[in-house]
Amino acid sequence: MRKPLLATLFTSLLWSTLAPAEPTYIEKMTGLPAICSIDAIEQQTKVWDAERKYGEGSKRWSEAFHHRLDVVRVCVDDAKSKGKALYRAEADRLPQLKSELADMYVSWLGYLDHLIDDDRDAYERQYELSANRLKAQVDSM
């Protein structure tokens, strides 16, 4: 699953070098949890496969389940560090939007935290709402 994904990302990267527009702050922040979400889905598929073959609670199921948590936790930690740097740079660039940026960042962190436990839907909606508020504020400037 990773090879087709990497080929797609590489192709996108190649085309993006031809595109004159830099991704927006919101696009960059949205892309970070998307990568972790893909990892979570891939690992969850392995958990379901182990459940089907060996039963829930079996040693192999438990190993797959804990491996999923570890993989997603590593991805989330990496995304948080990258997102923190993006947030600081954007807050420095647009100090008049510091409150809106902070609101979006808080909901983004909550969304990332809940990628680990696979309870992401409500937090994703909250993040999208805050990102839309920020976008509206930026568009009004």
Residue pairs with C-beta under 8 A, 6 or more apart in sequence:
1 42
2 42
5 38
16 23
23 31
25 86
25 90
26 104
26 131
26 134
26 135
28 86
29 83
29 86
29 87
29 104
29 108
29 131
30 131
32 79
32 82
32 83
32 112
33 79
33 108
33 111
33 112
33 115
33 124
33 127
35 75
35 79
36 72
36 75
36 76
36 79
36 112
36 115
37 115
37 120
39 71
39 72
39 75
40 68
40 71
40 72
40 75
40 115
40 116
40 118
43 64
43 67
43 68
43 71
43 72
44 68
44 118
46 64
46 67
46 68
47 61
47 64
47 65
47 68
49 64
50 58
50 60
50 61
50 63
50 64
50 65
51 58
51 61
53 60
54 60
54 61
55 61
69 116
72 115
72 116
73 116
75 115
76 112
76 113
76 115
76 116
79 112
80 109
80 112
83 105
83 108
83 109
83 112
87 101
87 105
90 97
90 101
91 97
91 98
91 101
91 102
94 101
94 138
96 141
97 134
97 137
97 138
100 130
100 133
100 134
100 137
101 134
103 130
103 133
103 134
104 127
104 130
104 131
104 133
104 134
106 130
107 123
107 126
107 127
107 129
107 130
108 127
108 130
108 131
110 123
110 126
110 127
111 120
111 123
111 124
111 126
111 127
113 123
114 120
114 122
114 123
